[in-house]
Amino acid sequence: MKPAILGGHPIFPEAIPFTQPTLPSYDSLEPGLRDLFGTAMITNGRFVRELEGMVESGLGVKHAVGLSSCTSGLLLAWKALNVRAGGEVILPSFTFSATGHALIWNGLVPRFVDIEPDTFLMSPTQVKEAITERTVGICAVHTFGNPCYPDQFESIARDHQLKLVFDSAHALGTSYHGSGMGGFGDIEVFSLSPTKLVVAAEGGLATTNNKDMARLLRIGRDYGNPGDYNCEFAGLSARMSEIHGLLAIETYRSLLQNVERRLHMAQLYQHHLSNVPGISFQKIIANSTTTYKDCAILIDETEFGISRDDLAQSLQTENISTRKYFSPPLHKQDAYTDLASNTLGNLPITERVCNTILCLPMYSHMEAESVARVCEAIVRIYEQRAEIKTYFSNHKP
Ligand SMILES: *Cc1c(COP(=O)(O)O)cnc(C)c1O
């Protein structure tokens, strides 16, 4: 069979999504919505509190605070930690922009370090080497749901008296040595946006075992107002509405089932692609379960025969959308070019991964049959790699 890029029929007659939120039935939401419209309590009501309670008991963490987004949670986390302005925070450049933006908004200086080539996680060794007297904190990211050495970073932070925030945007549903995320470091922040597993339409959650931090996060989402309008600090308007809370409650109920489904899908991808040279999967940390927020592969051009970009374009003609997360990495983005080059760092692995990574379609209700056909397309492209390589060399400026 000819790949579509060479004129064959696309494997999918209609485009399949790269990702899609897995929503609860409308009927399951209706009683809650009826209640909301009846009482007119559309914010600061019982649903967000109920969601927070479910997350506290589900993750085994003392405090969960519902928020308008993960980004606002990260802003408030660094605000609540009250670190010295101008201090450096160590983070990966291989992450979503918001991880870094939260530092900039708090007057902190991002100090990027490299990742590991197979787990895509910030390397604890590199972090230790990057700590100086200017360092005030560390922000670790559970990339695609792979837990970022929670206990190792806790001990590094403790040894050097640094604040530790986890950008846990991808990690609601991750487990590490049998327990969920949520209680590691000073504060963890989760995202409930539509590309994540638990969906509030837009929303976030900050979790902590520290009572004082929890109080500051609660005040912080409410302008900094402790209740008497005499604001303690310059907070945000970053509450989660009751409508969002209700949706999040219903999607949270299916979390474990959806994590299992994605694990199954990732295993199918690995199985179907196991004989294709030049493809490797993200290595998951031992004794843990990832959420597969994304199912990422690396393309070794020499072994696979064509580049990651040519594969992505060939898949697009098969009606298969992919993403190159997280490319460009933060240190290459315009928003960060003003930073001093010493804080931008030398990040060869981040750059290599950004040039070779490809995230394959993945959503909790994806059919096993669709996974098989995506793999069939990749195998077909691999088999005709020589012709495709010629095609691209004739179609490039
Ligand atoms: C999605 C995401 C965020 C931002 O989440 P929002 O809820 O959209 O603000 C932050 N960090 C990472 C790693 C993300 O993937």
Boltz pocket constraint, residues with backbone or C-beta under 6 A from the ligand:
constraints:
  - pocket:
      binder: B
      contacts: [[A, 68], [A, 69], [A, 70], [A, 71], [A, 72], [A, 95], [A, 96], [A, 98], [A, 99], [A, 141], [A, 167], [A, 169], [A, 170], [A, 190], [A, 191], [A, 192], [A, 193], [A, 203], [A, 204]]
      max_distance: 6.0
